[in-house]
């Protein structure tokens, strides 16, 4: 009767192989769709620029406004915007983590009154003495 367990095991392996094959096909199709979308957007942007070439439009006025900036000024503004966005995201993440950790500590104390503290900061970082 060992053959029935072997056949069951081989069917499971064959089924897993089919599932992995289908998964890989879907990943490939998804990647093709993503790159196709990016190429499509690039094509339409190229066509738009080509159609507007040599014409005075609102886009031209905007480009003249942006053209007054120097590259170094534009780069400084972009770096400042990225740093500001990163700071906002970090603060929001720390606030979310602090609220989650406080709720989790309350739940753990309700289960075990003799629970000891891990002495982490409110955002979940270790103390300076433990680093």
PyMOL commands that set and color helices and strands:
alter all, ss='L'
color gray80, all
select helices_A, chain A and resi 2-52+58-67+71-111+128-130
alter helices_A, ss='H'
color red, helices_A
deselect
rebuild
show_as cartoon
